[in-house]
Amino acid sequence: MKENILLNLSIGFSVKVISLVKRLRENKETIISNQIGRSATSIGANIHEAQYGNSKADFIAKFHIALKD
């Protein structure tokens, strides 16, 4: 299977955001850190899921969700 550059970039982004979330939680910023963590990690999850879409329309829909996140 070909290397998926977009997926690799989104995973790197998620790792960086998780580090940010840890620092925010150390400063008791839990509400915003929870939302940031969920949004950032869902990007990679949606990109990964799009690879296995049932149709071209499903593939595009998953990428639109990732774009919104």
NORGI-V801051 format. One record per backbone hydrogen bond with DSSP energy under -0.5 kcal/mol. CO is the residue of the C=O (numbers start at 1). NH is the residue of the N-H. If there is no record, write none. Layout:
CO/NH  CO/NH
This chain:
3/5  4/8  5/9  6/10  7/11  8/12  9/13  10/14  11/15  12/16  13/17  14/18  15/19  16/20  17/21  18/22  19/23  20/24  21/25  22/26  23/27  24/27  24/29  25/28  28/30  29/33  30/34  31/35  32/36  33/37  34/38  35/39  36/40  37/41  38/42  39/43  40/44  41/45  42/46  43/47  44/48  45/49  46/50  47/51  48/51  49/52  50/53  55/59  56/60  57/61  58/62  59/63  60/64  61/65  62/66  63/67  64/68  65/69
